[in-house]
């Protein structure tokens, strides 16, 4: 069986060489590829009508932003919004990635937007306040059983992955490397699902996990509603194996803590745009061309979804993600 999303884990060339950064001046390869949009207008997004419910009975609302038909898509992206957000709060980013040649799928997580909770609170106008640690863990769950398509526990993100796989098998969605983009709480949930994805064992017909080609975290929190990020960051999948890009606003202490925890797992393979390689104490140990972990910090004070949809001449999150995707794909081809 062919993997759902083909990828190779590789060192990453500097994203800033493509789109620019707000950090100190960096050495930039002269021949770095540019992050360019697709040549034709993308198709209109559509609500997904045949998404399976989660194993605990939650009906998830999600939207599909098909890649333009002028060329094969450069990536399939699962885009996960922040606590209190919805697909609408990250839709500008979804459309930017779509226009750049990505197939993008965006859910309203349980208790957000048009997705309900399995136990909808009575008289509570804001069900997100009722979310607890088990709810967050269930969102990213993918486990129980040996065959992934028959998993005993499937959460919100796993149901999206199943829908994408079926679309690929039916020829309705083109095959492309899978990238997970999480904003705020969505960064934590995307990381947890990346770990769950990597935990599925190979079977006789081939691999059925390790499908995530790259993980992008925008303003990741260190703690959210009782869920600690640190155990996830110490895992092999997120800590060492999957290329990671962290995007943060100015003065984002939580994002810096997340990045510092990842640095301990990759002590010789990280690059921080604020501290390029050199003789200074605390400088990046390697150039961005050699790094598998990157952090880019902008000058804006925005965080999470507000940062994700920001458009700026330098440090634009959409452009950073486009460049990250392009370079990962180039190195894996």
SEZA-484472 format. One record per residue (C-alpha): residue number from 1; residue in three letters; x, y, z. Coordinates in nm, 4 decimals. Example, Ala and Ser with C-alpha at 12.3 -4.5 7.8 and 13.67 -1.06 7.14 Angstrom:
residues 2
SITE  nr rest       xx       yy       zz
SITE   1  Ala   1.2300  -0.4500   0.7800
SITE   2  Ser   1.3670  -0.1060   0.7140
end
This chain:
residues 333
SITE  nr rest       xx       yy       zz
SITE   1  Unk   0.0000   0.0000   0.0000
SITE   2  Unk   0.1399   0.3396  -0.0940
SITE   3  Unk   0.1574   0.5949   0.1886
SITE   4  Unk  -0.1161   0.8556   0.1817
SITE   5  Unk   0.1346   1.1396   0.1665
SITE   6  Unk   0.4848   1.0702   0.0353
SITE   7  Unk   0.7657   1.2578   0.2093
SITE   8  Unk   1.1261   1.2427   0.3216
SITE   9  Unk   1.2461   1.4055   0.6451
SITE  10  Unk   1.5247   1.6449   0.5457
SITE  11  Unk   1.7240   1.9427   0.6695
SITE  12  Unk   1.5602   2.2729   0.5762
SITE  13  Unk   1.7021   2.5593   0.3744
SITE  14  Unk   1.6414   2.9002   0.5266
SITE  15  Unk   1.2833   3.0148   0.4824
SITE  16  Unk   1.3934   3.3742   0.5217
SITE  17  Unk   1.6002   3.3447   0.2054
SITE  18  Unk   1.2733   3.3258   0.0170
SITE  19  Unk   1.0482   3.5759   0.1896
SITE  20  Unk   1.2717   3.7844   0.4170
SITE  21  Unk   1.2662   3.8080   0.7972
SITE  22  Unk   1.2423   4.0704   1.0635
SITE  23  Unk   1.5548   3.9453   1.2395
SITE  24  Unk   1.9196   4.0424   1.1754
SITE  25  Unk   2.0590   4.0319   0.8232
SITE  26  Unk   2.1175   3.6751   0.7078
SITE  27  Unk   2.3265   3.5162   0.4376
SITE  28  Unk   2.0880   3.4287   0.1546
SITE  29  Unk   2.1455   3.1779  -0.1270
SITE  30  Unk   2.1385   3.3583  -0.4595
SITE  31  Unk   1.9371   3.0851  -0.6280
SITE  32  Unk   1.6715   3.0378  -0.3595
SITE  33  Unk   1.3286   2.9615  -0.5110
SITE  34  Unk   1.0579   3.2223  -0.4666
SITE  35  Unk   0.7212   3.1594  -0.3060
SITE  36  Unk   0.4878   3.2380  -0.5947
SITE  37  Unk   0.1112   3.2042  -0.6267
SITE  38  Unk  -0.0604   2.9702  -0.8693
SITE  39  Unk  -0.1266   3.0976  -1.2206
SITE  40  Unk  -0.5058   3.0717  -1.2108
SITE  41  Unk  -0.7700   3.1598  -0.9569
SITE  42  Unk  -0.8401   2.8859  -0.7005
SITE  43  Unk  -1.1781   2.7184  -0.6740
SITE  44  Unk  -1.4337   2.8377  -0.4231
SITE  45  Unk  -1.4144   2.6682  -0.0811
SITE  46  Unk  -1.6908   2.4215  -0.0021
SITE  47  Unk  -1.8233   2.2709   0.3173
SITE  48  Unk  -1.7412   1.9016   0.3449
SITE  49  Unk  -2.0660   1.7046   0.3419
SITE  50  Unk  -1.9493   1.3463   0.3946
SITE  51  Unk  -1.7123   1.3752   0.6895
SITE  52  Unk  -1.7370   1.0832   0.9326
SITE  53  Unk  -1.8312   1.1685   1.2909
SITE  54  Unk  -1.5681   1.1166   1.5560
SITE  55  Unk  -1.5780   0.7939   1.7537
SITE  56  Unk  -1.7357   0.9804   2.0465
SITE  57  Unk  -2.0162   1.1026   1.8251
SITE  58  Unk  -1.9194   1.4610   1.7408
SITE  59  Unk  -2.0279   1.5940   1.4008
SITE  60  Unk  -1.7391   1.8090   1.2779
SITE  61  Unk  -1.7964   2.0911   1.0302
SITE  62  Unk  -1.5038   2.1438   0.7930
SITE  63  Unk  -1.4229   2.3284   0.4720
SITE  64  Unk  -1.2231   2.2257   0.1669
SITE  65  Unk  -1.0198   2.4815  -0.0294
SITE  66  Unk  -0.9204   2.2948  -0.3494
SITE  67  Unk  -0.5868   2.3762  -0.5073
SITE  68  Unk  -0.6009   2.5503  -0.8466
SITE  69  Unk  -0.6342   2.3052  -1.1336
SITE  70  Unk  -0.3570   2.4606  -1.3422
SITE  71  Unk  -0.0818   2.2485  -1.1860
SITE  72  Unk  -0.0361   1.9606  -0.9392
SITE  73  Unk  -0.0764   2.0811  -0.5800
SITE  74  Unk   0.2407   2.1478  -0.3853
SITE  75  Unk   0.0936   2.0279  -0.0548
SITE  76  Unk  -0.2101   1.9131   0.1336
SITE  77  Unk  -0.2563   2.1309   0.4418
SITE  78  Unk  -0.4633   2.0664   0.7521
SITE  79  Unk  -0.5078   2.4111   0.9093
SITE  80  Unk  -0.6165   2.4198   1.2751
SITE  81  Unk  -0.7499   2.7382   1.4370
SITE  82  Unk  -0.6984   2.8674   1.7915
SITE  83  Unk  -0.9221   2.8269   2.0948
SITE  84  Unk  -1.2295   3.0406   2.0420
SITE  85  Unk  -1.1731   3.0639   1.6679
SITE  86  Unk  -1.3171   2.8816   1.3695
SITE  87  Unk  -1.2425   2.8251   1.0033
SITE  88  Unk  -1.3413   3.1869   0.9466
SITE  89  Unk  -1.0704   3.3273   1.1744
SITE  90  Unk  -0.7995   3.1578   0.9662
SITE  91  Unk  -0.9719   3.1726   0.6273
SITE  92  Unk  -0.7416   3.4456   0.4856
SITE  93  Unk  -0.4449   3.2156   0.5510
SITE  94  Unk  -0.6311   2.9191   0.3992
SITE  95  Unk  -0.7015   3.1194   0.0837
SITE  96  Unk  -0.3407   3.2414   0.0584
SITE  97  Unk  -0.2122   2.8839   0.0805
SITE  98  Unk  -0.4788   2.7695  -0.1648
SITE  99  Unk  -0.3737   3.0363  -0.4150
SITE 100  Unk  -0.0127   2.9211  -0.3755
SITE 101  Unk  -0.1057   2.5718  -0.4928
SITE 102  Unk  -0.2090   2.3909  -0.1743
SITE 103  Unk  -0.5137   2.1772  -0.1056
SITE 104  Unk  -0.6333   2.3112   0.2304
SITE 105  Unk  -0.8785   2.1557   0.4750
SITE 106  Unk  -0.9938   2.3579   0.7767
SITE 107  Unk  -1.2220   2.2293   1.0544
SITE 108  Unk  -1.4325   2.4029   1.3097
SITE 109  Unk  -1.3013   2.2104   1.6098
SITE 110  Unk  -1.5616   2.0642   1.8446
SITE 111  Unk  -1.7389   2.3366   2.0370
SITE 112  Unk  -1.6356   2.6001   1.7820
SITE 113  Unk  -1.8157   2.7558   1.4885
SITE 114  Unk  -2.0631   2.5087   1.3449
SITE 115  Unk  -1.9244   2.2029   1.5289
SITE 116  Unk  -2.1017   2.1007   1.8463
SITE 117  Unk  -1.9857   1.9119   2.1528
SITE 118  Unk  -2.1027   1.5569   2.2183
SITE 119  Unk  -2.2562   1.6921   2.5396
SITE 120  Unk  -2.3715   2.0405   2.4500
SITE 121  Unk  -2.3947   2.2517   2.7681
SITE 122  Unk  -2.7416   2.3822   2.8495
SITE 123  Unk  -2.7834   2.7579   2.8247
SITE 124  Unk  -2.4133   2.8258   2.7589
SITE 125  Unk  -2.3737   3.0676   2.4661
SITE 126  Unk  -2.0002   2.9886   2.4461
SITE 127  Unk  -1.9420   2.6102   2.4454
SITE 128  Unk  -1.5634   2.6609   2.4165
SITE 129  Unk  -1.5676   2.7456   2.7885
SITE 130  Unk  -1.6926   2.3925   2.8535
SITE 131  Unk  -1.3985   2.2282   2.6795
SITE 132  Unk  -1.1856   2.0254   2.9190
SITE 133  Unk  -0.8563   1.8420   2.8917
SITE 134  Unk  -1.0230   1.5156   2.7698
SITE 135  Unk  -1.1969   1.7113   2.4930
SITE 136  Unk  -0.8666   1.8561   2.3729
SITE 137  Unk  -0.6995   1.5156   2.3869
SITE 138  Unk  -0.9860   1.3648   2.1883
SITE 139  Unk  -0.9535   1.6281   1.9135
SITE 140  Unk  -0.6044   1.4961   1.8321
SITE 141  Unk  -0.6696   1.1265   1.9037
SITE 142  Unk  -0.5835   0.8461   1.6627
SITE 143  Unk  -0.5299   0.5138   1.8357
SITE 144  Unk  -0.6565   0.1694   1.9390
SITE 145  Unk  -0.6250  -0.1215   1.7017
SITE 146  Unk  -0.3675  -0.2240   1.4442
SITE 147  Unk  -0.5470  -0.1077   1.1304
SITE 148  Unk  -0.5699   0.2699   1.1149
SITE 149  Unk  -0.8864   0.2832   0.9097
SITE 150  Unk  -1.0542   0.0761   1.1814
SITE 151  Unk  -0.9132   0.2714   1.4762
SITE 152  Unk  -1.1106   0.2503   1.7973
SITE 153  Unk  -1.0495   0.6169   1.8769
SITE 154  Unk  -1.0667   0.8837   1.6061
SITE 155  Unk  -1.0833   1.2513   1.6883
SITE 156  Unk  -1.1536   1.5650   1.4883
SITE 157  Unk  -0.8228   1.5837   1.2996
SITE 158  Unk  -0.8083   1.2110   1.2266
SITE 159  Unk  -1.1528   1.2282   1.0660
SITE 160  Unk  -1.0186   1.4974   0.8332
SITE 161  Unk  -0.7226   1.2773   0.7440
SITE 162  Unk  -0.9603   0.9893   0.6640
SITE 163  Unk  -1.1692   1.2166   0.4403
SITE 164  Unk  -0.8563   1.3297   0.2544
SITE 165  Unk  -0.7391   0.9697   0.2076
SITE 166  Unk  -1.0745   0.8674   0.0640
SITE 167  Unk  -1.0652   1.1655  -0.1706
SITE 168  Unk  -0.7220   1.0633  -0.2929
SITE 169  Unk  -0.8280   0.7006  -0.3407
SITE 170  Unk  -1.1322   0.8189  -0.5390
SITE 171  Unk  -0.9220   1.0512  -0.7556
SITE 172  Unk  -1.1004   1.3615  -0.6258
SITE 173  Unk  -0.8013   1.5012  -0.4333
SITE 174  Unk  -0.4517   1.4934  -0.5837
SITE 175  Unk  -0.1815   1.3228  -0.3802
SITE 176  Unk   0.0640   1.5678  -0.2213
SITE 177  Unk   0.2851   1.5911   0.0898
SITE 178  Unk   0.0938   1.6586   0.4099
SITE 179  Unk   0.1679   1.9658   0.6220
SITE 180  Unk  -0.0015   2.0501   0.9509
SITE 181  Unk  -0.0430   2.4188   1.0379
SITE 182  Unk  -0.1670   2.4994   1.3868
SITE 183  Unk  -0.2428   2.8423   1.5330
SITE 184  Unk  -0.2429   2.9007   1.9090
SITE 185  Unk  -0.4086   2.6006   2.0722
SITE 186  Unk  -0.4242   2.4505   1.7222
SITE 187  Unk  -0.0424   2.4291   1.7265
SITE 188  Unk  -0.0572   2.2109   2.0363
SITE 189  Unk  -0.3330   1.9945   1.8902
SITE 190  Unk  -0.1530   1.9633   1.5567
SITE 191  Unk   0.1596   1.8502   1.7383
SITE 192  Unk  -0.0344   1.5915   1.9384
SITE 193  Unk  -0.1927   1.4555   1.6203
SITE 194  Unk   0.1472   1.4436   1.4471
SITE 195  Unk   0.2664   1.2211   1.7324
SITE 196  Unk  -0.0434   1.0018   1.7027
SITE 197  Unk   0.0121   0.9761   1.3270
SITE 198  Unk   0.3725   0.8645   1.3797
SITE 199  Unk   0.2631   0.5964   1.6271
SITE 200  Unk   0.0755   0.3798   1.3782
SITE 201  Unk   0.2787   0.0652   1.2983
SITE 202  Unk   0.3695  -0.0548   0.9531
SITE 203  Unk   0.1618  -0.3423   0.8226
SITE 204  Unk   0.2302  -0.6047   0.5570
SITE 205  Unk   0.1083  -0.3797   0.2760
SITE 206  Unk   0.3221  -0.0847   0.3852
SITE 207  Unk   0.3311   0.2131   0.6227
SITE 208  Unk   0.0105   0.3617   0.7589
SITE 209  Unk   0.1607   0.6442   0.9626
SITE 210  Unk   0.4438   0.9011   0.9608
SITE 211  Unk   0.2542   1.0968   0.6954
SITE 212  Unk   0.3314   1.4480   0.8209
SITE 213  Unk   0.6021   1.6087   0.6067
SITE 214  Unk   0.6242   1.9272   0.8099
SITE 215  Unk   0.4717   2.0953   1.1144
SITE 216  Unk   0.4130   2.4709   1.1388
SITE 217  Unk   0.3281   2.6213   1.4773
SITE 218  Unk   0.2010   2.9800   1.4962
SITE 219  Unk   0.2125   3.1262   1.8493
SITE 220  Unk   0.2124   2.7871   2.0251
SITE 221  Unk   0.1108   2.7999   2.3939
SITE 222  Unk   0.3099   2.6099   2.6537
SITE 223  Unk   0.0032   2.5191   2.8601
SITE 224  Unk  -0.3636   2.5278   2.7569
SITE 225  Unk  -0.6643   2.4159   2.9627
SITE 226  Unk  -0.4515   2.1780   3.1665
SITE 227  Unk  -0.2673   2.0253   2.8696
SITE 228  Unk   0.1113   2.0515   2.8945
SITE 229  Unk   0.3077   2.0915   2.5718
SITE 230  Unk   0.6409   1.9712   2.7143
SITE 231  Unk   0.5736   1.5924   2.6902
SITE 232  Unk   0.4780   1.6338   2.3240
SITE 233  Unk   0.7906   1.8343   2.2491
SITE 234  Unk   1.0055   1.5559   2.3937
SITE 235  Unk   0.8551   1.2956   2.1591
SITE 236  Unk   1.0608   1.1626   1.8695
SITE 237  Unk   0.8114   1.2755   1.6048
SITE 238  Unk   0.7929   1.6417   1.7026
SITE 239  Unk   1.1172   1.6651   1.8945
SITE 240  Unk   1.3535   1.5131   1.6395
SITE 241  Unk   1.2040   1.3711   1.3215
SITE 242  Unk   0.9560   1.6076   1.1568
SITE 243  Unk   1.0808   1.9436   1.0215
SITE 244  Unk   0.9305   2.2217   1.2338
SITE 245  Unk   0.8754   2.5911   1.1689
SITE 246  Unk   0.7734   2.8159   1.4599
SITE 247  Unk   0.6265   3.1594   1.3782
SITE 248  Unk   0.5788   3.4101   1.6578
SITE 249  Unk   0.5001   3.7741   1.7204
SITE 250  Unk   0.7253   4.0091   1.9113
SITE 251  Unk   0.7680   3.9211   2.2776
SITE 252  Unk   0.5824   3.5866   2.2570
SITE 253  Unk   0.7278   3.4108   2.5610
SITE 254  Unk   0.5287   3.0903   2.5206
SITE 255  Unk   0.6492   3.0420   2.1627
SITE 256  Unk   1.0065   3.0982   2.2812
SITE 257  Unk   0.9610   2.8369   2.5552
SITE 258  Unk   0.8278   2.5874   2.3024
SITE 259  Unk   1.1197   2.6568   2.0711
SITE 260  Unk   1.3699   2.6254   2.3573
SITE 261  Unk   1.2239   2.2860   2.4488
SITE 262  Unk   1.2609   2.1722   2.0889
SITE 263  Unk   1.6184   2.3019   2.0795
SITE 264  Unk   1.7100   2.0609   2.3585
SITE 265  Unk   1.5975   1.7766   2.1332
SITE 266  Unk   1.7927   1.9120   1.8335
SITE 267  Unk   2.0930   2.0830   1.9992
SITE 268  Unk   2.2954   2.0962   1.6791
SITE 269  Unk   2.0178   2.1482   1.4234
SITE 270  Unk   1.8261   2.4655   1.5073
SITE 271  Unk   1.8156   2.8135   1.3577
SITE 272  Unk   1.6637   3.1257   1.5132
SITE 273  Unk   1.6286   3.4289   1.2865
SITE 274  Unk   1.6996   3.6558   1.5844
SITE 275  Unk   2.0353   3.4906   1.6522
SITE 276  Unk   2.2103   3.3844   1.3295
SITE 277  Unk   2.5286   3.1758   1.3502
SITE 278  Unk   2.8385   3.3536   1.4767
SITE 279  Unk   3.0691   3.3823   1.7728
SITE 280  Unk   2.8129   3.5400   2.0017
SITE 281  Unk   2.6883   3.3385   2.2946
SITE 282  Unk   2.3444   3.1955   2.2202
SITE 283  Unk   2.3880   3.2147   1.8433
SITE 284  Unk   2.2282   2.9470   1.6245
SITE 285  Unk   2.4644   2.6474   1.6061
SITE 286  Unk   2.4070   2.5970   1.2328
SITE 287  Unk   2.2999   2.8019   0.9375
SITE 288  Unk   1.9389   2.7863   0.8334
SITE 289  Unk   2.0429   2.5766   0.5341
SITE 290  Unk   2.1481   2.3018   0.7768
SITE 291  Unk   1.8649   2.3315   1.0282
SITE 292  Unk   1.5636   2.1052   1.0766
SITE 293  Unk   1.4082   2.3396   1.3337
SITE 294  Unk   1.3475   2.7076   1.2559
SITE 295  Unk   1.1951   3.0026   1.4366
SITE 296  Unk   1.0977   3.3327   1.2781
SITE 297  Unk   0.9814   3.6244   1.4920
SITE 298  Unk   0.8050   3.9293   1.3525
SITE 299  Unk   0.7753   4.2810   1.4851
SITE 300  Unk   0.3976   4.2695   1.5327
SITE 301  Unk   0.2478   4.2051   1.8768
SITE 302  Unk  -0.0217   3.9801   1.7327
SITE 303  Unk  -0.0587   3.6148   1.8282
SITE 304  Unk  -0.2357   3.3016   1.7073
SITE 305  Unk  -0.5140   3.3533   1.4495
SITE 306  Unk  -0.4593   3.7300   1.4366
SITE 307  Unk  -0.0934   3.6697   1.3504
SITE 308  Unk  -0.1723   3.3834   1.1116
SITE 309  Unk  -0.3807   3.6055   0.8837
SITE 310  Unk  -0.1539   3.9102   0.8996
SITE 311  Unk  -0.0110   4.0355   0.5712
SITE 312  Unk   0.3194   4.2206   0.5972
SITE 313  Unk   0.6066   4.3083   0.3622
SITE 314  Unk   0.8485   4.1085   0.5789
SITE 315  Unk   0.7719   3.8106   0.7979
SITE 316  Unk   0.4331   3.7401   0.6391
SITE 317  Unk   0.3180   3.4049   0.7911
SITE 318  Unk   0.1519   3.2941   0.4658
SITE 319  Unk   0.4708   3.3578   0.2697
SITE 320  Unk   0.6847   3.1867   0.5336
SITE 321  Unk   0.4663   2.8766   0.5171
SITE 322  Unk   0.4657   2.8758   0.1366
SITE 323  Unk   0.8442   2.8917   0.1313
SITE 324  Unk   0.8757   2.6226   0.3972
SITE 325  Unk   0.6552   2.3902   0.1922
SITE 326  Unk   0.8414   2.4620  -0.1301
SITE 327  Unk   1.1838   2.3958   0.0200
SITE 328  Unk   1.0798   2.0748   0.1985
SITE 329  Unk   0.9352   1.9466  -0.1277
SITE 330  Unk   1.2470   2.0426  -0.3246
SITE 331  Unk   1.4745   1.8593  -0.0856
SITE 332  Unk   1.2574   1.5459  -0.0844
SITE 333  Unk   1.2259   1.5172  -0.4632
end
